Amino acid sequence: MSYPDRRSRAEQQGPSWPPPVRDRPRPVPHASRAERDFLRGFVEGYGEPGTVSASGRTGDPGSTTPAPTGEGWPGPTAVHPQVGQGPVSQPSGAHPSTPQEWTPPDQFAAPPSGSSDEALAAEMRWRGREKEMDDAGYPPRARGALVDRFITVNATHATYAADRVGTRDDLCEHGLVLLSIDLSDTAYPVSVATRLALSDEHNEDLDAVLASLTRFVAEQTAEARKSRRSYDPRTPVLGAPAVVGYSQPLSPSMSYVGVGVSTLDTPEQPWRQMKGSVEKNSGLHLRGQGYLYLADGTIVHFVRSAQVGWHAGRHTSSSNRLVHSGLHRVGRDYAMRYQADQRTSRIWQGLQSFHEVLQAATTR
């Protein structure tokens, strides 16, 4: 009496069947027969890839027929070049070499406006400097504390401006914020000094306001050093011209770190065009913007949402460095200054010049 063989087919055929998964040719959707044979040479290991024999097997010894080089299939001498380098030649039939480790350049330049290869190379150079930029400046949480306080100042600016629309105390849409922080305290306490001027025909141009205040601080600093007296632009002066009109207390461990512009202009409409329809006590419904420049080269631009309503707290912010905010997520755009429009570029340049004279005045 014979019994049926209950062994599996693999046990009956021996260990050679089915072939290991790594030895099976991988099917390619919509691939031609020549392309499938080309892949089979890599998978089954018939020899050096890059040649096709008369039998169709890739890499058979003695074959000199080049492998197919249709669309999407590089030839035997095609190697992807490194970023910023030209084409790299390689002997026929050799495997592509392992890409070498890319070293960031010493200079930090703006991406050029040229071909896609040049733009890609510049982008890689920028990305290579991201961590170096973050490590060299202030801690991300310190930057976030400064941005959070700056957004609060912009919201207060909108509330005050809405309450004074149509009165003789009508506020200007542009305000200045000087920020100081205690970097030795992990809580990063922030102190601000603000300037909210009355609205007139002379302070509508933000570029002119920044240039005028830059000259004023430079002159005051020079006179103070000449007469050997102290001068701090963060301190209000009663009965005399001053940069700020209000300042929070400063501890001895606090240092000046940056300056910003708080504005009620929105991306869609300037403040002087919309304030005719603004009602009193409606400041919670107003939006605003801010431009912040810090001493470590960090720049931040935010569009603050209304304080009430469906979109309350949904601010939109971007920075060229890493910022950890406690209020919202700050996006990362390392090339934002060099890709800004003409008006925004002038604002960044004006803030940088103003910051330099402020830093010189507050340095002891």
C-alpha positions as CSV (number, residue, x, y, z in Angstrom):
1,M,0.0,0.0,0.0
2,S,1.4,3.3,-1.1
3,Y,0.8,6.6,0.7
4,P,0.6,9.9,-1.0
5,D,3.7,12.2,-0.6
6,R,2.5,14.9,1.7
7,R,5.7,16.9,1.5
8,S,5.5,20.4,0.0
9,R,6.8,21.0,-3.4
10,A,9.8,22.9,-2.0
11,E,10.7,19.8,0.1
12,Q,10.3,17.5,-2.9
13,Q,12.4,19.6,-5.3
14,G,15.1,20.2,-2.7
15,P,16.6,23.4,-1.4
16,S,17.2,24.9,-4.9
17,W,13.4,25.6,-5.4
18,P,12.0,28.2,-5.1
19,P,15.0,30.4,-5.6
20,P,15.7,32.9,-2.8
21,V,13.9,36.2,-3.0
22,R,17.1,38.1,-3.6
23,D,17.8,36.0,-6.7
24,R,14.4,36.5,-8.3
25,P,14.2,39.0,-11.1
26,R,12.1,41.9,-10.0
27,P,9.2,42.7,-12.4
28,V,9.1,46.3,-13.7
29,P,5.7,47.6,-14.8
30,H,5.5,48.6,-18.4
31,A,9.2,47.6,-18.9
32,S,10.4,46.2,-22.3
33,R,12.0,42.9,-22.5
34,A,15.5,44.4,-23.0
35,E,14.9,46.5,-19.8
36,R,13.9,43.4,-17.8
37,D,17.0,41.6,-19.0
38,F,19.1,44.5,-18.0
39,L,17.7,44.4,-14.5
40,R,18.0,40.6,-14.3
41,G,21.7,41.0,-14.7
42,F,21.9,43.0,-11.4
43,V,19.6,40.7,-9.5
44,E,20.8,37.3,-10.6
45,G,24.5,38.2,-10.7
46,Y,25.5,36.9,-14.1
47,G,28.6,39.1,-14.2
48,E,29.4,42.7,-14.5
49,P,26.3,44.8,-15.4
50,G,26.3,47.0,-18.4
51,T,26.5,44.4,-21.3
52,V,24.0,42.3,-23.0
53,S,24.8,39.0,-24.7
54,A,23.2,37.6,-27.8
55,S,21.1,35.4,-25.5
56,G,19.7,38.4,-23.8
57,R,21.4,37.9,-20.5
58,T,23.1,40.9,-19.0
59,G,26.8,40.6,-18.2
60,D,27.6,37.2,-19.9
61,P,31.4,36.9,-20.2
62,G,32.7,37.8,-23.6
63,S,29.7,40.0,-24.6
64,T,30.4,43.5,-25.8
65,T,26.9,44.6,-26.7
66,P,26.1,47.7,-24.7
67,A,23.1,47.7,-22.4
68,P,19.9,49.4,-23.4
69,T,20.0,53.2,-22.7
70,G,16.4,54.1,-23.3
71,E,14.6,56.9,-21.5
72,G,15.2,56.7,-17.7
73,W,18.0,54.1,-18.1
74,P,21.5,55.5,-17.8
75,G,24.2,54.0,-20.0
76,P,27.3,52.2,-18.6
77,T,29.3,55.4,-18.4
78,A,26.6,57.7,-16.9
79,V,27.2,58.6,-13.3
80,H,25.2,61.2,-11.4
81,P,27.6,64.1,-10.8
82,Q,28.1,65.6,-7.4
83,V,26.5,68.9,-6.7
84,G,28.6,71.7,-8.0
85,Q,30.8,69.4,-10.2
86,G,30.7,68.5,-13.8
87,P,30.0,65.1,-15.3
88,V,32.1,62.3,-13.9
89,S,33.5,59.7,-16.3
90,Q,33.5,56.1,-15.3
91,P,34.7,52.9,-17.1
92,S,32.1,50.9,-18.9
93,G,30.4,48.2,-16.9
94,A,31.4,49.6,-13.5
95,H,29.0,50.3,-10.7
96,P,28.2,53.9,-9.9
97,S,30.6,55.1,-7.2
98,T,29.4,56.1,-3.8
99,P,28.7,59.9,-3.6
100,Q,31.4,61.7,-1.7
101,E,30.6,63.6,1.4
102,W,29.8,67.2,0.5
103,T,31.5,69.9,2.5
104,P,29.6,73.3,2.9
105,P,31.4,76.3,1.4
106,D,33.0,79.0,3.6
107,Q,31.0,81.8,2.2
108,F,27.3,82.2,2.6
109,A,25.9,83.7,-0.6
110,A,22.4,84.1,-1.9
111,P,21.2,81.6,-4.5
112,P,21.9,82.8,-8.0
113,S,19.2,83.2,-10.6
114,G,20.3,80.9,-13.3
115,S,19.9,77.3,-14.5
116,S,18.3,74.7,-12.4
117,D,21.7,73.0,-11.7
118,E,23.1,76.3,-10.3
119,A,20.0,76.9,-8.2
120,L,20.2,73.3,-6.8
121,A,23.9,73.7,-6.0
122,A,23.2,77.0,-4.2
123,E,20.4,75.5,-2.3
124,M,22.6,72.7,-1.1
125,R,25.2,75.2,0.0
126,W,22.5,77.1,2.0
127,R,21.2,73.9,3.6
128,G,24.7,72.9,4.6
129,R,25.0,76.1,6.7
130,E,21.6,75.8,8.5
131,K,22.9,73.9,11.5
132,E,26.0,76.0,11.7
133,M,23.8,79.2,11.7
134,D,21.6,77.8,14.4
135,D,24.5,76.8,16.7
136,A,26.3,80.1,16.3
137,G,23.4,82.3,17.4
138,Y,20.9,82.5,20.2
139,P,19.1,79.4,21.5
140,P,15.9,78.7,19.5
141,R,13.8,79.0,22.7
142,A,15.3,82.5,23.3
143,R,14.4,83.5,19.8
144,G,10.9,82.1,20.4
145,A,10.5,84.2,23.6
146,L,11.4,87.3,21.7
147,V,9.0,86.6,18.9
148,D,6.2,85.8,21.3
149,R,6.7,89.1,23.1
150,F,6.9,91.0,19.8
151,I,3.5,89.5,18.7
152,T,2.0,90.6,22.0
153,V,3.2,94.2,21.4
154,N,1.7,94.2,17.9
155,A,-1.6,93.1,19.3
156,T,-1.5,95.9,21.9
157,H,-0.6,98.3,19.1
158,A,-3.7,97.4,17.2
159,T,-5.9,97.8,20.3
160,Y,-4.5,101.3,21.0
161,A,-4.8,102.4,17.4
162,A,-8.4,101.3,17.1
163,D,-9.4,103.2,20.2
164,R,-7.9,106.4,18.9
165,V,-9.1,106.4,15.3
166,G,-10.6,109.8,14.4
167,T,-9.2,111.6,17.4
168,R,-6.3,114.0,17.7
169,D,-4.3,111.2,19.3
170,D,-4.6,109.0,16.2
171,L,-1.7,106.6,16.3
172,C,0.8,105.9,13.4
173,E,0.5,102.5,11.8
174,H,4.3,101.9,12.3
175,G,5.7,101.3,15.8
176,L,9.2,100.4,17.0
177,V,10.2,97.7,19.5
178,L,13.6,97.4,21.1
179,L,14.1,94.0,22.7
180,S,16.4,93.0,25.6
181,I,16.7,89.5,27.1
182,D,18.5,87.7,29.9
183,L,20.3,84.8,28.2
184,S,21.7,83.5,31.5
185,D,18.2,82.6,32.7
186,T,16.7,79.5,31.0
187,A,13.3,81.1,31.3
188,Y,14.6,83.9,29.0
189,P,12.8,86.9,30.5
190,V,12.3,89.7,27.9
191,S,12.1,93.5,28.3
192,V,10.8,95.7,25.6
193,A,11.0,99.5,24.9
194,T,8.4,100.8,22.4
195,R,7.8,103.8,20.3
196,L,4.2,104.6,19.2
197,A,4.1,108.0,17.6
198,L,1.1,110.0,16.5
199,S,0.0,109.8,12.9
200,D,1.0,112.5,10.5
201,E,2.1,112.9,6.9
202,H,5.8,112.6,7.9
203,N,5.8,109.1,9.4
204,E,3.8,107.2,6.8
205,D,7.1,106.2,5.0
206,L,8.7,103.5,7.1
207,D,12.0,103.7,5.3
208,A,12.3,107.5,6.1
209,V,11.4,106.9,9.7
210,L,14.1,104.2,10.2
211,A,16.7,106.4,8.4
212,S,15.8,109.4,10.6
213,L,16.0,107.5,13.8
214,T,19.3,105.9,12.8
215,R,20.9,109.3,12.3
216,F,19.4,110.5,15.6
217,V,20.8,107.6,17.6
218,A,24.2,107.9,15.9
219,E,24.4,111.7,16.8
220,Q,23.3,111.1,20.4
221,T,25.8,108.4,20.9
222,A,28.6,110.5,19.5
223,E,27.7,113.5,21.7
224,A,27.4,111.3,24.8
225,R,30.9,109.8,24.2
226,K,32.3,113.2,23.6
227,S,31.0,114.6,26.8
228,R,31.7,111.3,28.6
229,R,28.1,110.6,29.7
230,S,26.0,107.6,29.4
231,Y,23.3,107.2,26.8
232,D,20.9,104.4,26.4
233,P,18.3,104.7,23.6
234,R,16.0,102.2,25.5
235,T,15.4,104.8,28.2
236,P,12.6,107.4,27.7
237,V,13.6,111.0,28.3
238,L,11.0,113.4,29.6
239,G,10.9,116.8,27.9
240,A,13.6,115.9,25.3
241,P,13.7,114.0,22.0
242,A,14.0,110.2,22.6
243,V,13.8,107.0,20.6
244,V,11.2,105.3,22.8
245,G,8.3,106.5,24.8
246,Y,7.9,103.5,27.1
247,S,10.3,101.0,28.5
248,Q,10.0,98.1,30.8
249,P,12.4,97.6,33.7
250,L,15.9,96.3,32.7
251,S,17.8,94.0,35.0
252,P,21.7,94.2,35.1
253,S,21.9,90.8,33.3
254,M,19.7,91.9,30.4
255,S,21.3,92.9,27.1
256,Y,20.0,94.5,24.0
257,V,19.5,91.9,21.2
258,G,17.4,93.3,18.5
259,V,14.9,95.7,17.0
260,G,11.6,95.3,15.3
261,V,8.9,97.2,13.4
262,S,5.3,96.7,14.4
263,T,2.9,97.7,11.7
264,L,-0.9,97.6,11.2
265,D,-0.5,97.3,7.4
266,T,-1.8,94.0,6.2
267,P,-0.6,92.1,3.1
268,E,-3.9,93.0,1.5
269,Q,-4.3,96.7,2.4
270,P,-2.5,99.6,4.1
271,W,-3.7,100.9,7.4
272,R,-4.5,104.4,6.2
273,Q,-6.9,103.0,3.6
274,M,-8.7,100.7,6.0
275,K,-8.9,102.8,9.2
276,G,-11.8,104.8,7.9
277,S,-14.0,101.7,8.4
278,V,-12.4,100.7,11.7
279,E,-14.8,101.2,14.7
280,K,-13.7,102.1,18.2
281,N,-13.0,99.2,20.5
282,S,-12.6,96.9,17.5
283,G,-8.9,96.3,18.0
284,L,-9.4,92.7,18.9
285,H,-10.6,92.1,15.3
286,L,-7.6,93.7,13.6
287,R,-4.6,92.0,12.1
288,G,-1.0,93.2,12.0
289,Q,2.5,92.5,10.8
290,G,6.0,92.5,12.3
291,Y,9.6,92.6,11.1
292,L,12.2,91.6,13.6
293,Y,16.0,91.8,13.3
294,L,18.2,90.2,15.9
295,A,21.9,90.6,16.6
296,D,22.8,87.0,15.6
297,G,21.5,87.6,12.1
298,T,18.0,86.1,12.7
299,I,15.2,87.8,10.9
300,V,11.5,87.1,11.5
301,H,8.4,88.2,9.6
302,F,5.0,87.4,11.0
303,V,1.4,88.2,10.0
304,R,-0.6,88.2,13.2
305,S,-4.2,87.0,13.1
306,A,-7.1,88.7,14.9
307,Q,-7.4,88.1,18.6
308,V,-11.0,86.9,18.4
309,G,-12.9,84.9,15.8
310,W,-12.4,81.7,13.9
311,H,-8.8,82.5,13.0
312,A,-7.7,83.8,16.4
313,G,-4.1,82.7,17.2
314,R,-3.4,81.4,13.7
315,H,-0.4,83.5,13.0
316,T,1.8,83.0,10.0
317,S,5.5,83.5,10.7
318,S,8.8,82.7,8.9
319,S,12.4,83.0,9.9
320,N,15.8,82.3,8.4
321,R,16.8,80.4,11.6
322,L,15.3,77.9,14.0
323,V,12.7,79.5,16.3
324,H,10.8,77.6,19.0
325,S,7.8,79.7,19.8
326,G,5.3,79.0,22.6
327,L,2.4,80.5,20.7
328,H,2.6,79.1,17.2
329,R,4.8,77.3,14.7
330,V,7.4,79.5,13.0
331,G,8.3,78.4,9.5
332,R,11.9,78.1,8.2
333,D,13.0,80.0,5.1
334,Y,16.7,80.4,5.2
335,A,16.8,82.5,2.0
336,M,13.9,84.8,2.9
337,R,15.9,88.0,3.0
338,Y,17.5,87.4,-0.4
339,Q,14.2,86.4,-2.0
340,A,12.1,89.2,-0.6
341,D,10.5,91.9,-2.7
342,Q,12.0,95.4,-3.1
343,R,9.9,96.9,-0.3
344,T,10.7,94.2,2.2
345,S,14.4,94.3,1.3
346,R,14.4,98.0,2.2
347,I,12.8,97.2,5.6
348,W,15.5,94.6,6.4
349,Q,18.2,97.0,5.3
350,G,16.8,99.8,7.4
351,L,16.4,97.6,10.5
352,Q,20.0,96.3,10.1
353,S,21.4,99.8,10.0
354,F,19.2,100.9,12.9
355,H,20.3,97.9,14.9
356,E,24.0,98.6,14.3
357,V,23.8,102.1,15.9
358,L,21.6,100.8,18.7
359,Q,24.1,98.0,19.5
360,A,26.9,100.5,19.5
361,A,25.0,102.8,21.9
362,T,24.1,100.0,24.3
363,T,27.5,98.4,24.4
364,R,29.5,99.2,27.5
